[in-house]
Amino acid sequence: MMKQYCLTLDLKDDPELINEYKKYHAKGNVWPQVIDSIKQAGIIDMQIYLLGNRLFMTIVATDDFSFAQKQQMDLMNNKVQEWEALMSTFQQALPGYELGSKWQLMERIFDLNE
């Protein structure tokens, strides 16, 4: 079995920063340690989409995946922490969310197959 998640986050509304963020996420540019961490947590597929300065992420993960476990793994990985700190320079909290908050889990409200 697999789980699917959708999350959203805003980038700072600055075209230069957005372009730099896109470069960090271009094929082959995400640090290998970050990719390894994602896969070790049970994430099978991850995609990020951009519209204006709003990001949308999809995750397909194994049935035993948990955000809490992924967070614990990340806290113990210095390279992932370095990546997250760097990415924070481009990101901003969504309207109505606490300053410093990151990706927000979205609620599924429609499923064609249900």
Secondary structure as GFF3:
##gff-version 3
##sequence-region A 1 114
A	DSSP	beta_strand	2	11	.	.	.	ID=ss1
A	DSSP	alpha_helix	15	25	.	.	.	ID=ss2
A	DSSP	alpha_helix	32	40	.	.	.	ID=ss3
A	DSSP	beta_strand	43	51	.	.	.	ID=ss4
A	DSSP	beta_strand	54	62	.	.	.	ID=ss5
A	DSSP	alpha_helix	67	75	.	.	.	ID=ss6
A	DSSP	alpha_helix	78	88	.	.	.	ID=ss7
A	DSSP	beta_strand	91	92	.	.	.	ID=ss8
A	DSSP	beta_strand	104	105	.	.	.	ID=ss9
###
